Amino acid sequence: MMLADCATMPTPSTGQAAQIESAIDRSHAAYGRIASTAVLVLPFLSPERAARVRLAMSLAERGLLAARYAATASEQLAALNQAVAATAVIETAAGN
């Protein structure tokens, strides 16, 4: 992408931007709750499951950061979807 391309990108409306920020905040809070529980059960998981949980935690954290600092609304939503999917993996792998 060229710098000139940025000038032609549509900017989300204030309402859309607020909704995306709110979704990121909710997802971050959900991740925090799930990750704190996952950390408690990690020592009791098999090495393979523990590694899968740690990887999913890393992916969720990166997705949340990318969503927070993405340049466009579509990039924010894509990163947020990645973080939500990784959080679901954490919940499943650590909980079953």
N, C-alpha and C positions, 0 to 999 in steps of 0.2 A: 504494500500500500504506500502510495506517495503522500507526502504532506498535503499536497493540493487536494487529494481525495477527501481529506478530513473536512474540508470546507463544504463539501456537497452532501455529507452524511446528515440524515435527518436527526434532529434533536428531539428526544422524547418530551412530551408535555410535562408540565409540573406535576400533574396528577399521576402520570405514568411513572415518573421518576420517584415520587413518594411511595407508590405501591411497590416498586422494585426494592427500594431501600427497606421498606417495612418487611417484605418477604425475606430479604437477606438477614435482617435483625432476628426475625422469628426462626429462621433456619440456623443461625448462629447459636441462639439460645437452646434450640433442640439438640444441636450437636454437643453443646457443653454438657447438657444433662446426660446424654447417652454416652459421651466419652468418659465422663467421670465415673459412671458405673462400669464401663468397659475396663478402665484402668484397675478397678478393684478386683475384677475376675480374671485378668490376664494371667496371674501366677497359677491359676487353676486350670487353664486351657492347655491343650496339647501344643507342642511347639509350632506345628503347622497352623493351627487355628489362631494362635497368638500372633504369628507373623501376618496372617491374613487380616486380623483386626488392626494391627499397627499400620499396615499398608493402607487400609481403608481410612484410618484416622488421618494419615498423612494426605491422602487424596481429598478428603473432606476439608481439611484445613486449607489446602492450596486452592480448592474450588471456592471456598468462602472468601479468601483473599482476592482471588481473581474477580469474583463477582463484585466485590466492594470497589475495586479500582479499575474495572474494565472501561474502555473508552466509549462503548455504545451500549444501548439497552439490550440489543440482541446478544452481544457478548456477555453482558451481565446475566441474562437469563440462561444462556448456555452453561456458564460456569456455575450458576446456582443449581441448575439441574444435575450437574456432575456432583456437586457437594451433597445434594439430597440423596442421590443414588448411593454414594459412598457411605453416608450416614446410615442408610437402610442396611447396607452390608455389615456395618459395625454391629448394629442391633441384632441382626440375624446370627452372625458368627459368634458373638459374645453371649447371646441369650439362649441358644439351642444346645 
